[in-house]
Amino acid sequence: MNYKTAYSIEDFRQIAKKRLPKGLFEFIDRGNDDEVAMRENIAALQNIKLVSRVLNDATVRNQSIELFGKKQLMPIAIGPTGSAGLTWFEGEIELAKAAAASGIPFTLATSSMTSMERVVKEAGGNLWFQLYMWPQRELSHQLVERANRAGFDALIFTVDTPVAPGREYNLRNGFTIPFKFTSQNIIDVASHPRWLFGVICKYLMDSGLPRYANFPEHMQSRITALPMGRSMATNESLHWDDVKKLRDLWPRKLIVKGIQHPEDAKLALQAGADAIIISNHGGRVLDSAPATIDILPEIVKAVKGQMSVLIDGGFRRGSDVVKALALGADAVLLGRATLYGTASGGQSGAQAVIELYRREIDRVLGLIGCRDVADLGLDHIFKKN
Ligand SMILES: Cc1cc2nc3c(=O)[nH]c(=O)nc-3n(C[C@H](O)[C@H](O)[C@H](O)COP(=O)(O)O)c2cc1C
């Protein structure tokens, strides 16, 4: 199977599983601890049922939205995933190009392998930058200034990883930072020659082993060297003052990612954020976190009309996106799904995934008799007595 004959996100996932070494695939695909939160994100979405209204002439259907004053062709955006550049040679550029071609925003993660300036230059489109606030705050502030100079449209501040998550499978696979060479993972890599030659060897011939290209110069180590990556994403001292400081530094849209409580949504608003992303990091941090779709309605109620509310976690079908919009979200971010697409076929694979969501959203709108995503509301959600 290749991405041209993939008909569902699960198909793309299976292709990615085949193409990538096990350690890398599991790093992308799996969750945290017992992976309950990751499974429940998906299950909670599946448990919500939509109400169809028939004979409502839905011949013409619109799924474009306006977000932050800009039109986008679909109600989805690509969320930040630090490892896109390992799934394909310069995977971040491939994914950003796919997003630009599909008319949706792309988010570049702090810990990506491609420099933000290159992504802006080579992909263009509606670009957001994701920030982790390092304990040495001035380094993160410098990164914000760099993203501002590069011209990113929005800044996403991720706040849900104050301490390092426990991912046992990474330890078992030796997929740690610094990367540990074991006979097991050497065999793993050697048995995926397409990835070894198509990704790693290309980096070696181009600019050497992948680096965290957006880290300050003195921290720009290879992925096999100094301890960084995830450990560099954590900061136990994060505080609402950090959001206020970013509000002072950042002139365009400011989004706080990782909100799970209505009161925190209000605090984000007070601190000057334009939007929040309801997120449990795709079930990759606190395994006892609730499914994001279950906490959406309360949070929407708390800040309705005052800021944009985005959501991610477990969205694998167009119907999932429709459900979130009906429950009050302004847009949905995708994490793993478009990584599977990038791993399957670079830009074309990622674009095929986005197109799959477009078709599915369109089909569901037709089936429930809804002509425009702007008309989605609680009437479309089935309530059990
Ligand atoms: C491999 C991987 C890497 C990620 N890296 C980041 C990151 O660097 N910054 C961040 O804010 N979120 C990161 N996330 C979380 C995603 O932005 C998003 O919240 C999550 O993937 C959504 O869930 P889904 O994968 O079920 O769509 C990552 C997720 C994955 C799967």
Ligand as a Chemical Component Dictionary entry (heavy atoms), coordinates in Angstrom:
data_LIG
# 
_chem_comp.id                   LIG 
_chem_comp.type                 NON-POLYMER 
_chem_comp.pdbx_formal_charge   0 
_chem_comp.three_letter_code    LIG 
# 
loop_
_chem_comp_atom.comp_id 
_chem_comp_atom.atom_id 
_chem_comp_atom.alt_atom_id 
_chem_comp_atom.type_symbol 
_chem_comp_atom.charge 
_chem_comp_atom.model_Cartn_x 
_chem_comp_atom.model_Cartn_y 
_chem_comp_atom.model_Cartn_z 
_chem_comp_atom.pdbx_ordinal 
LIG C1  C1  C 0 5.442  13.291 17.635 1  
LIG C2  C2  C 0 4.776  14.459 18.281 2  
LIG C3  C3  C 0 5.526  15.580 18.614 3  
LIG C4  C4  C 0 4.915  16.677 19.213 4  
LIG N1  N1  N 0 5.652  17.798 19.478 5  
LIG C5  C5  C 0 5.042  18.874 20.006 6  
LIG C6  C6  C 0 5.772  20.070 20.221 7  
LIG O1  O1  O 0 6.958  20.151 19.925 8  
LIG N2  N2  N 0 5.108  21.131 20.761 9  
LIG C7  C7  C 0 3.770  21.075 21.093 10 
LIG O2  O2  O 0 3.195  22.051 21.571 11 
LIG N3  N3  N 0 3.057  19.941 20.888 12 
LIG C8  C8  C 0 3.649  18.866 20.350 13 
LIG N4  N4  N 0 2.923  17.735 20.118 14 
LIG C9  C9  C 0 1.476  17.713 20.441 15 
LIG C10 C10 C 0 0.652  18.144 19.225 16 
LIG O3  O3  O 0 0.841  19.499 18.916 17 
LIG C11 C11 C 0 -0.854 17.933 19.482 18 
LIG O4  O4  O 0 -1.203 18.565 20.693 19 
LIG C12 C12 C 0 -1.275 16.466 19.526 20 
LIG O5  O5  O 0 -0.504 15.683 18.661 21 
LIG C13 C13 C 0 -2.747 16.357 19.144 22 
LIG O6  O6  O 0 -3.192 15.051 19.224 23 
LIG P1  P1  P 0 -3.322 14.065 17.944 24 
LIG O7  O7  O 0 -1.925 13.639 17.629 25 
LIG O8  O8  O 0 -4.161 12.963 18.467 26 
LIG O9  O9  O 0 -3.928 14.859 16.827 27 
LIG C14 C14 C 0 3.516  16.630 19.518 28 
LIG C15 C15 C 0 2.771  15.498 19.175 29 
LIG C16 C16 C 0 3.380  14.428 18.563 30 
LIG C17 C17 C 0 2.539  13.240 18.187 31 
# 
loop_
_chem_comp_bond.comp_id 
_chem_comp_bond.atom_id_1 
_chem_comp_bond.atom_id_2 
_chem_comp_bond.value_order 
_chem_comp_bond.pdbx_ordinal 
LIG C1  C2  SING 1  
LIG C2  C3  SING 2  
LIG C2  C16 DOUB 3  
LIG C3  C4  DOUB 4  
LIG C4  N1  SING 5  
LIG C4  C14 SING 6  
LIG N1  C5  DOUB 7  
LIG C5  C6  SING 8  
LIG C5  C8  SING 9  
LIG C6  O1  DOUB 10 
LIG C6  N2  SING 11 
LIG N2  C7  SING 12 
LIG C7  O2  DOUB 13 
LIG C7  N3  SING 14 
LIG N3  C8  DOUB 15 
LIG C8  N4  SING 16 
LIG N4  C9  SING 17 
LIG N4  C14 SING 18 
LIG C9  C10 SING 19 
LIG C10 O3  SING 20 
LIG C10 C11 SING 21 
LIG C11 O4  SING 22 
LIG C11 C12 SING 23 
LIG C12 O5  SING 24 
LIG C12 C13 SING 25 
LIG C13 O6  SING 26 
LIG O6  P1  SING 27 
LIG P1  O7  DOUB 28 
LIG P1  O8  SING 29 
LIG P1  O9  SING 30 
LIG C14 C15 DOUB 31 
LIG C15 C16 SING 32 
LIG C16 C17 SING 33 
# 
